[in-house]
Amino acid sequence: MSQQTTGAGIILCGGKSERMGRAKPLLPFGDEVLLQRVTRVLAEVVTPLIVVASPEQSLPTFSCETVVVYDRHRGHGPLEGLAVGLKALPKTIDTAFVTGCDTPFINPLFVARILSFLDGYTVAIPKEGGRYHPLCAAFSRSALPHIEKLLAAGERRMGLLIESIARREVLPTEWCDVDPHSNSLRNVNNPEDYAAALREAGIQ
């Protein structure tokens, strides 16, 4: 088991899964479903785990201690989920690794590495091929006022948040020793992605 860090884990799972056509958190992945897999892996390196769901969303049971909280408003996207997750952090913890529920190859060593770059910043965010990955990043609680301001203005774009806060860009050369193929950044957005992930995991 990987060593625990001082950060929490926030898993956003309240999206509509429109491109998948079925609820991504409940997609079978071996002897568990996708959300169970992600929480189990994150539990190796961060605690507590906070799952942010939409109201009345169906969720699986969890094999590790998990706090479930709910979006305050429907349809406000990942910014809403991030705000709710950060507000749910215990008072003794100011940092969290944030991911979606659709990252079957998330690597505990990658999570710890990204969290290690957060000191002094509001976000430590992977950047690969010129693209930020805000749903595979480490955030400080200090991001919360910025998020709430954007939400109050009707803004939904994660990119605008990232551009407006103190960020530590983490490049592939800084995680290649623990995740050489950047598999932690992969998510499953559609049935083709899901089928490919199952094949790669040797499940199908």
QUIVENCOR-V925395 format. One record per residue. RES is the residue in three letters. PHI is phi in radians with two decimals (999 if undefined). Layout:
res=(RES RES)
phi=(PHI PHI)
This chain:
res=(MET SER GLN GLN THR THR GLY ALA GLY ILE ILE LEU CYS GLY GLY LYS SER GLU ARG MET GLY ARG ALA LYS PRO LEU LEU PRO PHE GLY ASP GLU VAL LEU LEU GLN ARG VAL THR ARG VAL LEU ALA GLU VAL VAL THR PRO LEU ILE VAL VAL ALA SER PRO GLU GLN SER LEU PRO THR PHE SER CYS GLU THR VAL VAL VAL TYR ASP ARG HIS ARG GLY HIS GLY PRO LEU GLU GLY LEU ALA VAL GLY LEU LYS ALA LEU PRO LYS THR ILE ASP THR ALA PHE VAL THR GLY CYS ASP THR PRO PHE ILE ASN PRO LEU PHE VAL ALA ARG ILE LEU SER PHE LEU ASP GLY TYR THR VAL ALA ILE PRO LYS GLU GLY GLY ARG TYR HIS PRO LEU CYS ALA ALA PHE SER ARG SER ALA LEU PRO HIS ILE GLU LYS LEU LEU ALA ALA GLY GLU ARG ARG MET GLY LEU LEU ILE GLU SER ILE ALA ARG ARG GLU VAL LEU PRO THR GLU TRP CYS ASP VAL ASP PRO HIS SER ASN SER LEU ARG ASN VAL ASN ASN PRO GLU ASP TYR ALA ALA ALA LEU ARG GLU ALA GLY ILE GLN)
phi=(999 -1.23 -1.23 -1.19 -1.67 -1.60 -1.74 -1.67 -2.16 -2.11 -2.03 -1.61 -2.40 -1.64 -1.22 -1.45 0.96 -1.12 -1.23 -1.34 1.47 -2.74 -1.15 -1.11 -1.03 -1.80 -1.18 -1.08 -2.50 1.22 -1.61 -2.52 -1.82 -1.01 -1.13 -1.10 -1.09 -1.13 -1.15 -1.08 -1.19 -1.10 -1.09 -1.22 -2.32 -2.30 -2.76 -1.35 -1.79 -2.08 -1.72 -1.85 -2.05 -1.49 -0.97 1.19 -1.28 -1.39 -2.22 -1.39 -1.38 -2.09 -1.51 -2.20 -1.16 -2.41 -1.73 -1.87 -2.21 -2.23 -0.93 -1.36 -2.36 -1.34 1.32 -1.70 1.28 -1.16 -1.06 -1.11 -1.08 -1.13 -1.08 -1.12 -1.12 -1.15 -1.14 -1.50 -1.09 -1.03 -1.09 -1.51 -2.18 -2.00 -2.32 -2.66 -1.53 -2.04 -2.55 -1.54 -1.54 -1.98 -2.04 -1.16 -1.91 -1.04 -1.98 -0.98 -1.20 -1.13 -1.01 -1.08 -1.13 -1.11 -1.06 -1.18 -1.62 -1.37 -0.89 1.53 -2.07 -1.55 -2.56 -1.95 -2.25 -1.09 -2.33 -2.32 1.03 1.37 -2.01 -1.36 -2.17 -1.19 -1.74 -2.64 -2.35 -1.87 -2.09 -1.60 -0.98 -1.14 -1.28 -1.02 -1.04 -1.16 -1.14 -1.11 -1.12 -1.12 -1.08 -1.12 -1.53 1.45 -1.49 -2.17 -1.47 -1.11 -1.04 -1.16 -1.07 -1.03 -1.24 -1.80 -2.14 -1.22 -2.11 -1.90 -1.31 -1.90 -1.73 -0.95 -1.12 -1.66 -2.28 -1.11 -1.29 -1.85 -2.58 -1.07 -1.80 0.95 -1.15 -1.10 -1.48 -1.38 -2.26 -1.96 -1.79 -2.57 -1.02 -1.18 -1.06 -1.11 -1.09 -1.13 -1.14 -1.08 -1.09 -1.13 -1.41 1.30 -1.64 -2.48)
